[in-house]
Amino acid sequence: MRDRCGGQLVGTWDRNFGGSQNLSSPLARVAGEHALAHNYMSFQTSYKDTGLWGCYAVTDHDKIEDFCFALTQEWLRLAHVSLCV
């Protein structure tokens, strides 16, 4: 359940959407404000006894590390929030 919720919170973003300062996802705001990616999409796959949660992203070569850092920070933020609830 948490993986589905997390995937929806991270969501999908494309720089053509516009309005990055007004988006609800902190990752979308950071990606838009700092031009970290062209787009990204969170995904979740369920298996019988486990699951996989990840993110596809299209970014410039020199922004890969910055985007991965921002994505990791968002996942850590979500993990901390879910542990506190």
Summary of the structure (lengths in Angstrom):
residues: 85
radius of gyration: 13.1
end to end distance: 13.9
largest distance: 39.3
contacts: 211
relative contact order: 0.20
helix: 55%
strand: 22%
